[in-house]
Amino acid sequence: MEKPLKFCACWLLALILLALSPVPLVRSSDVTMADAAKQEFARRLAIFSINVYGKLSALKSGENVVFSPFSIQTCAAMARVGAEGETAAQLDSGLGLASNDVEQIAQGFHQVLAAYQDSQILRIANKIFIMDGHQLRQEFDQLLTKQFLSAAQSVNFANSAQAAATINGWVEQRTNHLIKDLVPPSALNADSRLVLVNAIHFKGTWQHQFPKHGTRPDTFYLNGERSVQVPMMSVKERFRYADLPALDAAALELPYKDSDLSMLIILPNSKTGLPALEEKLRFTPLSQITQALHKTQVLVKLPKFKAEFQVELSEVFQQLGMSKMFSDGAEFGKMLQSPEPLKVSAIIHKAFIDVNEEGTEAAAATGVIEMRMLMPDWEPTLFYVEHPFRFYIVNVDDTLLFAGRLVTLQTNPT
């Protein structure tokens, strides 16, 4: 019997908050409203994703990009509910939050976290690590515990090696041992006060599996001149598909079994079309693409691939207008009971993806090519992912959990 094709994804983000010096610091809605709130949350998350992706793409030119917009935004939002003044205002704007009220901010994330609280497919976990001898303010603690489903754990950051091992051990456990050594000991010291971490692990089975015997060596075009031979999976089935002439691209949705999650692949029509597609995607709402999808018979070819991605996001946040959180003037007075000024010293994001017949872990961007030919209705549409492409993992509300691009592939990854 063929093994089910699985997709699992793993992402996480750590916000490390470093204390400067120990001196004092100067309602219910109906279903329609709830649905509207979910759609607005998803819309704003998609905009944040576009902004972050643009910066990462520039920082990592010519590389695969893999990240979780939801993970990054969730962890930063946990810091936001403990912020005040200009620091809070910058986070509201830079994160694209729908409100500046901490209760409403937290509720927006709670509706997503709670929806997958008992899921066996998607696991999302938040954690606060706090310096021994310090305590969270009651309001901050309650908000994170109730709305972000986050627990606090005391550690001694002065023993940086042991503290890093504790944090990294929690991360590794929550990500099925896929993400290791997230926080280096060098990032921690006796002045560290808080580390906020969000971890996501996703493992799903394709609703329509790729037969393992159908995987054969095929060509993946890195650009107009270079190509590599890679194992190419294939399946013919009815999928939701859209031809997108305004983007000079096509889109395909690959749903996961027993889940409201799916992978959305956007494939430029030409081998060298990804840069132009990415520019157009900056101004194209994701919902506009998903609403254009319709079911049709499609012959899909998709490469097996692996990608790893790690980035320190402080520069990205500053470029997006969130700079005060890193300065000596940062205002995080709502976090600790003790009156210590805090600032963010690092934002670390690490991701891993492995896509094959039996499973995919994490997320990355891949070169994809699509060829659509006018044929009689009984002939399938061709969707050949044989050059660089964009991809996303989203739920039924278009909440963007993972995003990336694949522009390079190793020859015959195992």
Secondary structure, DSSP 8 states (H G I E B T S, - for coil): -----EEEEEEEEEEEEEE--S--------HHHHHHHHHHHHHHHHHHHHHHHHHHHHHTTTS-EEE-HHHHHHHHHHHHTT--HHHHHHHHHHHT-S-S-HHHHHHHHHHHHHHTTT-SSEEEEEEEEEETT--B-HHHHHHHHHTS-EEEEEE-TTSHHHHHHHHHHHHHHHTTT-S---S-GGG--TTEEEEEEEEEEEEEEBSS---GGG-EEEEEESSSS-EEEEEEEEEEEEEEEEEEGGGTEEEEEEEBTTSS-EEEEEEESSTT-HHHHHHHHTTS-HHHHHTT-EEEEEEEEEE-EEEEEEEE-HHHHHHTT--GGGSTT---TTSBSS---EEEEEEEEEEEEEESSS-EES--------------TTS-EEEE--S-EEEEEE-TT--EEEEEEE----SS--
